[in-house]
Amino acid sequence: MADPIVLSREEPALMDHARVSRLFAELGPEAAGAVVTRALEELAVRLARLGRLRRQGDMACLRKTARGLAAIADELGMAALARVALDVTACVDTGDDVALAAVLSRLERLGERSLPAIREEAARRG
């Protein structure tokens, strides 16, 4: 009998440092810092909203919120967070509630790592 596969709950926050650098070069430290701060606040609001929407069964709003989260994350160079948010939309589209619960949990864990990472990156540049 083969050994069972052990899944890791640890996933690094992947960030495109070049995208963050471009943002700061284009806007300057103060404006880019403000943009990053507003984007991080919106990401946090959307992450918190997703679980509530699932519990309420509002899949259309959940899907829209996840897509918006993915777009914001992508603009900030947070590729993993954007990809997992799009995975949420795929789960909604297929109607797979078990997968949706798992992917939302993954998105929450990844958000807990990604938001502080981009905040630190912005503080280092600003």
N, C-alpha and C positions, 0 to 999 in steps of 0.2 A: 504494500500500500504506500502511495506517495505521501510525502509530508504535505500538510495543508499549506495553502498560500496565506501569508500574513500580509494584510493590507496596512499601509502606513497612513495615519491620519495627519502626518506632518507633510506639508507642501510649502516650498519656499515661495515667497512673494517675488514673482518675476517682474522686472521693470526694465523698460527701454531707457537707459540713461541718456542716450543720444536725443531722444524725443524731449526729455526734460531739459536738456542743455539747449536745444533749439528754441524751446518755449522761453527760456530765460534770456537767450541771445536776442530773440525777436522783440520781446516785450520789455526787457529790462528787469532788474531784480524786484523792484517794488510792485510793478504791475503783474509780473508773473507770479510772485508770491501771493498776491490777492486772488488771482485766477485759481491757483492751486488750492488755496484755502476755501474758496467758494465751492470748487468742484469736490473737495473732500467732504465738506458739509453735506452736499447733495448726495454723494455716494452713501454716506452714513444714514441719511434719511431714507434713501431707497432700500438699503440693506435691511433696515428695521421694518420697513413697510411690507417687504415680501412675505415674511412669516405671517403677519396679520392677514394679508390678502389670501393666503393659502387657507388659513383657518376659516375665513369667511366664505371661501369657495369662489372668489371673484377672479377666475382664471384670466379673463380678458385684461383686467387691470394689472394682474400679476405679470402677465406676458409683456405688457407695455412698459411696466416699471423695470423689468429685467432688461428689456432692449435698451431703454434709456440709460440704465446703469452700465451696460456694455459699451455704449457710445462714449459716455464720459470717461470710463476707465481706459478705453482705447486712445482717446485724445491725450490722456496723461501718460501713456506708455505702459499701462498696467495690463499687459497682454493676457496673463493667466486669469485675472479677475474678469476681463472682458469675455474670454472664451467660456468660462464657467457660467457667466450670466447668460450667454447665448445657449448653453446647454440647458438652462432652465426653460428657455422658450421652446426648445425641442421637446422637452418633457411635457410641457403644456400642450403642444401641438399633437403629441401622440396619445395624450390622456393617461399617461402612466404615472399614477399618483405615488407609487412606491419609489420610483426613480426620482420623481420630483422632490420628495422628502429628502432623499439622499443627496441630491445635487444642491438643494437649498442649504443643507447642513454644510456641504463642502464649500459653498459660496460664502457662508457666514465665517467659517474658519479661515478661509483665504482672505476675506475682507479684514479680519482681525489682524492679519499679518501685513497686508498690502497697504492699508491706510497709514499706519505709522511709518512704514518704509518710505512712502512717497513724501510724507510730511518731513521726515528727516532729510531726505534728498533736497527738498525745497529749502529747508532751513540752512543747509550747508551751502547752497548757492546764493541765497539771499543775504 
